[in-house]
Structures are given as structure tokens and as C-alpha cells.
Amino acid sequence: MEQKPKRRYVSEIRRENAEATRLRIAEAARALMLEHGYAATKMADVARAAGVVVQTLYTSCPGGKPGLAKLVWDVTLAGDAQAVPQSARPQVQAIIAEPDPVRKLLAFAEMALAIYQRVGPVHRVLRAAAATDVGLARLLSDTEEQRLTGSHGPAEHLAAVGALRTGLSVERAADQIYALTSIELFERLTEFCGWTVRDCQDWLARTLSETLLGPTDSRPSTSA
């Protein structure tokens, strides 16, 4: 019985060490990919920059180089290397706890744009390389499927609290959330239209409210 706390402690230390290693690898790989491109980034260079042996890359991110790209994507998306589902993270929990539907969507838009700022540059690099890399193309396709699936969470939550517009199904609401939070959409607004991130955030919050909520809900007073 006395050994159990010690074992739990050792297990926790190992988990923390593994997370720290994954984070170092992801940060090193992301920096090299953004500087040199995906194709020119070699596993040996990533291992050297992260201070690990090459075999550790294959252990930490199975699947070779596409697996490394997935690790970079996952860590960049979450902002850390912790194995915590998006739905369980504090920012999402705060959105769920917010009683006002409009404020929920304001907070959701803020989170969406923060994610875009983190993953946008990585997505651009991977998207360019996916044209000639089947494994990477499959990874990006999988991330889109996951994003569409993830869009059902906020749609189902709005329906559960009675905020979803009458006649709008959860499925169709999820589709619209998915489309409105597209990375490519934010790229066009910021790079081609000259919008600021705050412009995009205000527009997204207002558009989500107008699209998803019932007519009795107030609208956020933003301008974009």
C-alpha cells in the first residue's frame, strides 16, 4: 500500500517529462518548417534543435514526418503539449458557463481568432507542401474532418440551452460554424481585405449571432 503514492509520483514525473519532450520537439519542428518549409525540414535537424535523438521523434510522433507535422499541428492548436481535450480546457468551460448566448459567441469568436493566429502560419506551410505529399494531404484532410466534428459541440450546446434559432438544425448550425471559422476565410480577410484580427473577431461574433441565435437575442454592438 505504501508503494502506490510513490508509483503515482513516478508516473506523473514521466508524464510531465514526456509532455516537455513533445513540446520541445513541436517547437523546434515548427520553427524549422516556418523558416525552411516542410520539405526542407529534416528529421535529424529537428532532433538536433530539440536536443533529442532521432529515435525519440519517431517515439513521440509515430508515422514519420507526417506524424511530426501532426504533433506540430496539435501542439500549436492547443497551445501546449498536454493531453487535455479542447472541450475540457478552461476557455471552453468559461464559454459553456456563460449564461448569455451573445456573450458566449463573443468569447467563442475571440477563441477562434486566437487559434487562427497560432495555427495560420503552420497551416499555410503544410497546405503548400500537401500538394506533393500524400501523407501530409491526408493529415490536413483529417484535421478538416476533426474541425467539422468539433463544430457540433458549440451547435449542440446552443441547442441544449434553447438559444439556437427556431428551425435551424444542429447539423446545419455546425456546418455554418465550421465554414465561418475557416482559416482560409480569415487569411483572405486579413491579407487581401486588410482587416485587423479585431475586425475579424467583431465580424465573426456578429455573424455567428445573426446566423445562429433566435430573434429575441440582442446583438453585439461591434463594427467591422
RODO-2510 file (C-alpha; in nm, 4 decimals, decimal comma):
residues 224
     n   res          X          Y          Z
     1     m     0,0000     0,0000     0,0000
     2     e     0,2845     0,2378     0,0790
     3     q     0,4247     0,1951    -0,2710
     4     k     0,1154     0,3320    -0,4522
     5     p     0,1771     0,7039    -0,3850
     6     k     0,5393     0,6607    -0,4942
     7     r     0,4321     0,4869    -0,8142
     8     r     0,1798     0,7602    -0,8892
     9     y     0,4504     1,0206    -0,8308
    10     v     0,6927     0,8442    -1,0664
    11     s     0,4166     0,8101    -1,3264
    12     e     0,3364     1,1806    -1,3002
    13     i     0,7030     1,2741    -1,3436
    14     r     0,7253     1,0541    -1,6521
    15     r     0,4123     1,2118    -1,7989
    16     e     0,5455     1,5617    -1,7390
    17     n     0,8805     1,4686    -1,8931
    18     a     0,7074     1,3219    -2,1973
    19     e     0,4964     1,6382    -2,2391
    20     a     0,8047     1,8583    -2,2084
    21     t     0,9858     1,6484    -2,4715
    22     r     0,6897     1,6636    -2,7097
    23     l     0,6702     2,0391    -2,6618
    24     r     1,0415     2,0852    -2,7391
    25     i     1,0106     1,8713    -3,0491
    26     a     0,6996     2,0547    -3,1689
    27     e     0,8539     2,3972    -3,1125
    28     a     1,1756     2,3001    -3,2898
    29     a     0,9911     2,1455    -3,5850
    30     r     0,7535     2,4403    -3,6160
    31     a     1,0391     2,6911    -3,6214
    32     l     1,2273     2,4952    -3,8879
    33     m     0,9169     2,4391    -4,1012
    34     l     0,8219     2,8059    -4,0909
    35     e     1,1764     2,9088    -4,1820
    36     h     1,2659     2,6457    -4,4429
    37     g     0,9374     2,4877    -4,5458
    38     y     0,8050     2,1385    -4,4773
    39     a     1,0015     1,9511    -4,7457
    40     a     1,3360     2,1040    -4,6490
    41     t     1,2903     2,0280    -4,2784
    42     k     1,4785     1,7067    -4,1960
    43     m     1,4084     1,4820    -3,9006
    44     a     1,7759     1,4958    -3,7975
    45     d     1,7647     1,8760    -3,7925
    46     v     1,4546     1,8728    -3,5740
    47     a     1,6124     1,6227    -3,3343
    48     r     1,9262     1,8339    -3,3065
    49     a     1,7270     2,1550    -3,2459
    50     a     1,5107     1,9825    -2,9843
    51     g     1,8088     1,8241    -2,8084
    52     v     1,6914     1,4641    -2,8588
    53     v     1,7982     1,1646    -3,0676
    54     v     1,6143     1,0962    -3,3921
    55     q     1,4536     0,7818    -3,2499
    56     t     1,2780     0,9975    -2,9908
    57     l     1,0990     1,1777    -3,2752
    58     y     0,9553     0,8510    -3,4012
    59     t     0,8561     0,7512    -3,0475
    60     s     0,6931     1,0845    -2,9657
    61     c     0,5183     1,1242    -3,3012
    62     p     0,4634     0,7910    -3,4787
    63     g     0,4186     0,7991    -3,8541
    64     g     0,7415     0,9577    -3,9668
    65     k     0,7417     1,3103    -4,0980
    66     p     0,3613     1,3398    -4,1350
    67     g     0,3429     1,2286    -3,7713
    68     l     0,5832     1,5079    -3,6829
    69     a     0,3629     1,7526    -3,8725
    70     k     0,0620     1,6245    -3,6759
    71     l     0,2447     1,6864    -3,3492
    72     v     0,3286     2,0405    -3,4618
    73     w    -0,0344     2,0963    -3,5592
    74     d    -0,1815     1,9524    -3,2380
    75     v     0,0534     2,1442    -3,0074
    76     t     0,0109     2,4687    -3,1999
    77     l    -0,3676     2,4287    -3,2000
    78     a    -0,3857     2,3641    -2,8260
    79     g    -0,1049     2,5990    -2,7268
    80     d     0,0658     2,3251    -2,5232
    81     a     0,1505     1,9539    -2,5295
    82     q    -0,0941     1,8461    -2,2586
    83     a    -0,3292     1,5613    -2,3438
    84     v    -0,6379     1,7629    -2,2479
    85     p    -0,9419     1,7618    -2,4803
    86     q    -1,0402     2,1012    -2,6193
    87     s    -1,3816     2,0708    -2,4540
    88     a    -1,2184     2,0367    -2,1102
    89     r    -0,9941     2,3418    -2,1387
    90     p    -1,0677     2,6484    -1,9207
    91     q    -1,1518     2,8815    -2,2105
    92     v    -1,4144     2,6430    -2,3452
    93     q    -1,5509     2,5776    -1,9978
    94     a    -1,5892     2,9542    -1,9465
    95     i    -1,7885     2,9779    -2,2702
    96     i    -2,0146     2,6949    -2,1572
    97     a    -2,0663     2,8596    -1,8187
    98     e    -2,1566     3,1997    -1,9689
    99     p    -2,5377     3,2360    -1,9420
   100     d    -2,5848     3,4902    -2,2206
   101     p    -2,5816     3,3402    -2,5750
   102     v    -2,4431     3,6556    -2,7368
   103     r    -2,1585     3,6731    -2,4883
   104     k    -2,0948     3,3039    -2,5476
   105     l    -2,0412     3,3743    -2,9160
   106     l    -1,8278     3,6799    -2,8446
   107     a    -1,5994     3,4604    -2,6341
   108     f    -1,6107     3,1864    -2,8976
   109     a    -1,5063     3,4345    -3,1683
   110     e    -1,2188     3,5548    -2,9508
   111     m    -1,1012     3,1968    -2,9038
   112     a    -1,1360     3,1192    -3,2761
   113     l    -0,9210     3,4160    -3,3773
   114     a    -0,6585     3,3333    -3,1145
   115     i    -0,6381     2,9822    -3,2589
   116     y    -0,6138     3,1244    -3,6114
   117     q    -0,3207     3,3448    -3,5095
   118     r    -0,1390     3,0387    -3,3737
   119     v    -0,2106     2,7862    -3,6470
   120     g    -0,2471     3,0075    -3,9545
   121     p     0,1244     3,0201    -4,0475
   122     v     0,1648     2,6458    -3,9858
   123     h    -0,1440     2,5642    -4,1911
   124     r    -0,0126     2,7734    -4,4807
   125     v     0,3199     2,5850    -4,4856
   126     l     0,1584     2,2424    -4,4597
   127     r    -0,1072     2,3281    -4,7176
   128     a     0,1582     2,4252    -4,9711
   129     a     0,3533     2,1030    -4,9165
   130     a     0,0438     1,8787    -4,9211
   131     a     0,0129     1,9228    -5,2983
   132     t     0,3026     1,6787    -5,3450
   133     d     0,2927     1,4804    -5,0200
   134     v     0,0163     1,2217    -4,9866
   135     g     0,0706     1,1644    -4,6146
   136     l     0,0522     1,5336    -4,5407
   137     a    -0,2554     1,5774    -4,7607
   138     r    -0,4243     1,3020    -4,5592
   139     l    -0,3285     1,4775    -4,2358
   140     l    -0,4857     1,8058    -4,3482
   141     s    -0,7976     1,6223    -4,4628
   142     d    -0,8209     1,4586    -4,1200
   143     t    -0,7843     1,7938    -3,9440
   144     e    -1,0721     1,9329    -4,1506
   145     e    -1,2882     1,6353    -4,0585
   146     q    -1,1999     1,6912    -3,6939
   147     r    -1,2805     2,0603    -3,7221
   148     l    -1,6213     1,9840    -3,8721
   149     t    -1,6889     1,7282    -3,5999
   150     g    -1,5741     1,9776    -3,3363
   151     s    -1,8179     2,2369    -3,4695
   152     h    -2,1027     2,0189    -3,3474
   153     g    -2,0019     2,0922    -2,9852
   154     p    -2,0998     2,4614    -2,9811
   155     a    -2,4031     2,3925    -3,2026
   156     e    -2,5301     2,1228    -2,9660
   157     h    -2,4616     2,3441    -2,6656
   158     l    -2,6621     2,6340    -2,8113
   159     a    -2,9481     2,3936    -2,8834
   160     a    -2,9308     2,2487    -2,5310
   161     v    -2,9650     2,5920    -2,3677
   162     g    -3,2507     2,6884    -2,6021
   163     a    -3,0559     2,9594    -2,7849
   164     l    -3,0465     2,8103    -3,1339
   165     r    -3,2703     2,9845    -3,3850
   166     t    -3,6040     2,8123    -3,4443
   167     g    -3,5908     2,5896    -3,7492
   168     l    -3,2121     2,5679    -3,7536
   169     s    -3,0912     2,2126    -3,7029
   170     v    -2,7812     2,1307    -3,5026
   171     e    -2,6291     1,9763    -3,8152
   172     r    -2,6786     2,2893    -4,0240
   173     a    -2,5629     2,5139    -3,7374
   174     a    -2,2434     2,3065    -3,7074
   175     d    -2,1842     2,3400    -4,0819
   176     q    -2,2114     2,7172    -4,0571
   177     i    -1,9793     2,7369    -3,7560
   178     y    -1,7285     2,5233    -3,9465
   179     a    -1,7432     2,7472    -4,2543
   180     l    -1,7306     3,0759    -4,0659
   181     t    -1,4209     2,9735    -3,8681
   182     s    -1,2232     2,8608    -4,1739
   183     i    -0,8544     2,9507    -4,1648
   184     e    -0,8663     3,0374    -4,5349
   185     l    -1,1506     3,2822    -4,4694
   186     f    -0,9506     3,4663    -4,2035
   187     e    -0,6474     3,4689    -4,4331
   188     r    -0,8434     3,6429    -4,7074
   189     l    -0,9940     3,8984    -4,4719
   190     t    -0,6586     3,9890    -4,3160
   191     e    -0,4222     3,9521    -4,6128
   192     f    -0,6357     4,0619    -4,9052
   193     c    -0,9025     4,2821    -4,7483
   194     g    -0,6689     4,4418    -4,4944
   195     w    -0,8808     4,3630    -4,1900
   196     t    -0,7235     4,3512    -3,8464
   197     v    -0,7651     4,0486    -3,6233
   198     r    -1,0032     4,2559    -3,4115
   199     d    -1,2072     4,3367    -3,7241
   200     c    -1,2356     3,9643    -3,7938
   201     q    -1,3266     3,8887    -3,4335
   202     d    -1,6035     4,1504    -3,4255
   203     w    -1,7399     4,0380    -3,7612
   204     l    -1,7356     3,6713    -3,6603
   205     a    -1,9135     3,7363    -3,3304
   206     r    -2,1836     3,9402    -3,5002
   207     t    -2,2273     3,6981    -3,7903
   208     l    -2,2485     3,3962    -3,5608
   209     s    -2,5125     3,5712    -3,3501
   210     e    -2,7180     3,6740    -3,6518
   211     t    -2,6884     3,3287    -3,8082
   212     l    -2,7388     3,1007    -3,5095
   213     l    -2,9440     3,2783    -3,2456
   214     g    -3,3133     3,3423    -3,2232
   215     p    -3,4536     3,6907    -3,2999
   216     t    -3,5167     3,7751    -2,9328
   217     d    -3,1453     3,7713    -2,8514
   218     s    -2,9641     4,1030    -2,8501
   219     r    -2,6765     4,1554    -3,0921
   220     p    -2,3202     4,2567    -3,0005
   221     s    -2,2510     4,6213    -3,0727
   222     t    -1,9401     4,5728    -3,2863
   223     s    -1,8314     4,7230    -3,6145
   224     a    -1,6189     4,5683    -3,8863
***
